[in-house]
Amino acid sequence: MNNPLTGPPDPRLEQLRGRLAAVQERIDNAVAAAGPAARPPRLIVVTKFHPAEDVRRLAALGVTDVGENRDQEAAQKAAQLQDLGLSWHFIGQLQSKKAKSVVKYAASVHAVDREALVSALAKAMAAESDRTGRAPLDCFIQVSLDDDAGAHRGGAAPAEVPALAEQLAGAAGLRLAGVMAVAPLGADPAAAFEKLAGISGRLTEQFPHATGISAGMSQDLEQAVRFGATHLRVGSDILGPRPALR
Ligand SMILES: *Cc1c(COP(=O)(O)O)cnc(C)c1O
């Protein structure tokens, strides 16, 4: 595949350029509104369900971080697009048995929510760093912000965060990056992200380097920035609607 910027006219490239610029402007405005202490978050463009060619277009437009939530799809794209030097973020629910595959391409995992997964990732990273000398895997603890446990969208209960953080901080090859959450469906995202900021504050009292807050998607990125998000995960407002589940 050629460099999209020097190839023939490509309407999809222009569409992605426009949408990416619009999202970047929303982020810039949100950072400005959050006050002089606010720092620009890292934008992770969520490319799940969209073809590798779109990821290549995004890279040509300056995107450095992409997010995926299914191992098979992510592994294939990462292998196909190795030349781009992108950082791949695994943002979805992860089965322990997939840890070995994910550590081959992912810079970070955003949905670490149980001890068995930490153990699996640590074991996989031990083998992978022996083999390749790769950098530590950034791990975000996913926190459930839903009071209704039956309806939650994954994540550990806030009370489980300290034990998971201890385990992560003590695991060779893993780096405790911070916390992650998805705003509960139907709830006020600002209230959810405020709660997440509180959980992050308590975590950094004990682990001062674990300052990451992965929060905010297409619908609620402004509220996430307002409450200190360091990483945004934005998909549909840049790539458009996702094709139906295959
Ligand atoms: C798909 C997904 C996103 C992106 O959502 P959009 O609404 O398309 O921006 C963010 N975070 C997670 C965990 C996702 O699964």
The ligand as an SDF file (V2000), in Angstrom:
LIG
                    3D

 15 15  0  0  0  0  0  0  0  0999 V2000
  -15.6050    1.2480   20.9740 C   0  0  0  0  0  0  0  0  0  0  0  0
  -15.0360    1.8170   22.2050 C   0  0  0  0  0  0  0  0  0  0  0  0
  -14.7170    3.1880   22.2810 C   0  0  0  0  0  0  0  0  0  0  0  0
  -15.0210    4.1810   21.1630 C   0  0  0  0  0  0  0  0  0  0  0  0
  -16.3600    4.5410   21.2150 O   0  0  0  0  0  0  0  0  0  0  0  0
  -16.9970    5.6470   20.2360 P   0  0  0  0  0  0  0  0  0  0  0  0
  -18.3210    5.9140   20.8440 O   0  0  0  0  0  0  0  0  0  0  0  0
  -17.0740    5.0050   18.8930 O   0  0  0  0  0  0  0  0  0  0  0  0
  -16.1190    6.8270   20.2450 O   0  0  0  0  0  0  0  0  0  0  0  0
  -14.1430    3.6420   23.4420 C   0  0  0  0  0  0  0  0  0  0  0  0
  -13.8850    2.8110   24.4850 N   0  0  0  0  0  0  0  0  0  0  0  0
  -14.1770    1.5040   24.4510 C   0  0  0  0  0  0  0  0  0  0  0  0
  -13.8750    0.6580   25.6290 C   0  0  0  0  0  0  0  0  0  0  0  0
  -14.7640    0.9600   23.3120 C   0  0  0  0  0  0  0  0  0  0  0  0
  -15.0630   -0.3390   23.2890 O   0  0  0  0  0  0  0  0  0  0  0  0
  1  2  1  0
  2  3  1  0
  2 14  2  0
  3  4  1  0
  3 10  2  0
  4  5  1  0
  5  6  1  0
  6  7  2  0
  6  8  1  0
  6  9  1  0
 10 11  1  0
 11 12  2  0
 12 13  1  0
 12 14  1  0
 14 15  1  0
M  END
$$$$
